């Protein structure tokens, strides 16, 4: 387990070890942690007794919309996501609905919904949930595509690479040998 403190310090612990009084604002688990015989008992103690209290302030939908509208840097939008969808298909099998979204480049993304009780089944609800699920899967694809376009144009968005994030770097040229080995 990696515990992250309020100051950002990352501390490694194994199930059964002493925590040394540290408080964590988040934790990252390793599969080996979960397999440890003392994991459940130890982890319950970590969560119950050692996590630092945090106050959560949630934005209202109106506040979120205002903050998003004020952003000027390149970003993926729902409009962009919808513009990438060329075709929508639904497959139904009893209480299972699968939505297949074909994107403009031919790539297919799926979303699913399932109903437990046939008395609750409604095809329109299943379609909406399955489509929403598929759309959620497009966000990381479009995020990657945007980051790739920005990188190719010399814009640094994460503090690594040819620029410091203030716009294109006219002297930057993508490594042509890397591009030849990793065609898009």
N, C-alpha and C positions, 0 to 999 in steps of 0.2 A: 504494500500500500504506500502511496505517496500522499502525505498530508500537506496541504497548503495553508500557511498561516495568514493572518491579516496583513502582514508585511510582505507577503509574497514568497517567503522562505519555503522551500520544498524539502520535506523531511521524510526519509524512508523508514518504514516500520514493517515488521512481520507479525502475523497473528501470534499472540501470547507475549509479545515484548512489552516493556513498560513504555508509557507514553511521555513520561517526564514532565507532566503537567502542561504540556503544550495544548493549545486550542487550535482547531482547524476550521477554516471557512469552507473548505471543500476537500474532497479526497478522490484519489484515482486508484482504482483497484487493478491488480494483476491477477490473471487466471490462477496462478499458483496460490495467491492469498485465499481465494474461494475454495480451493481444494484442501486447504489445511484443516485438520480435524477440530482445531479450536476456533475456527473462523467465526462461526455464528455467535458464539458466546462473546468473543473478543470484540467483534464488530458492533454487536448490540451495545456493549459498554462504550465504545467510541462514539456512536451516534447519540446515545442517551446522555452521556456524561461529559464528553470532551468537545463537542462541536460548539464553536463560538456562536452566541446569539446574533442574529442578523435581522435588521428591519427591512421589509420588502415594501417598496413603494411602486405600485403598479400604475401605469399610464392608462387613462381612459382612451377609448377609441378616437375621440376628437383630438386629444393631446398627441396621440401617436400619429394621426393623419397630419397634424400641423408640423410636427417634427420632421416627418418624412418629406413633406412638401418644401421645407426649408433647406433640405440637403441639396448641395450643388455638385458634389463629386459624382462620378459615374456609378451607377448602381443598377441592379436588376429590379424591374417593376412588374407588377401583375399584368399590366398592359403588354409588356414585352413577352411574358410567358404565354399569354393568350394569342399573341401574334405568331408564335412559333408552332401552334397546333393546326395541322392541316386536316385531320380527320379524327372523329370520335366514334368508337364502336363499343357496344355493351354485349357481354356474353353472360347469360344467366343459366344457372344449374340449381334447381330447387331454391334454396335460401341464400345462395352465393351469387354475387354480382361481380363481374370483372369488367373494368373499363380499360380499353386499349386506346391510348392517344398516339396517333402517328404524327410526328413532328415534320416540319417542312423539309427536313433533310432525309426523311424516310426512317429515322430512328423511332422505335416504339417504346412507350413507357406505359406500365400497367398500374392500376389501383384496384383495390379489392374492398368489398364489404360483405358481411355475413350476418344473418339473422338467426337467433337461437330458436325462437318460437314461431312457427308458421302463422299463428294468429296475429303476430306483429308485422309480418312481412308486407312491405309496400315497395313495389318496383321503383317508383319515383324517388323514394328515400334512398334505396339501395344504389340507384344510379348516381345520385348527388354525392353520397359518401364515397363511392368508388372513384368518381371523377375528381373530387377534391383530394383524395389520397394520391391519385396519379399526378395531379398538378403539383402537390408538395414535392414529388420526386424530381420535378423539372427544375426547381429552384437551384439545387447544387450544381446541376449541369450547366445552367445559364450563368451561374456565378463563376464556374471554372472557365467557361467560354469568354466571359467579360475580362477576367484576370489575364487570360491568355492574349486577348486582343490588346489590352493595356500594356502588357509586358512586351509584346512584339512592336508596339509603337514607342517603347522606351520609357513608359510611365512606371514609376516605382510606387506600389501601393502598400507594401509591407516592410519597408525599411531595409530591403535587400535588393541588390541589383544595381543598375546603372544610374539611377536617379534618386532623389530624396523625396519624391512624391509631389513635386510642385508642377509637374507637366512633362511633356516630352523632352527627351534629351537628344538634341540634334546630332550629337557625336556617337550615339549608341547604335550599334548594328547587331541584331541577333546572331548568335553563333551559327553560321550556315552548316557547319559539320554536324552540330546537334540536330538541326532541323532535318537534315538528310537522314538521320538515324531514327527520327521519331515523326513520321509523317502524320498529319492531322486528318 
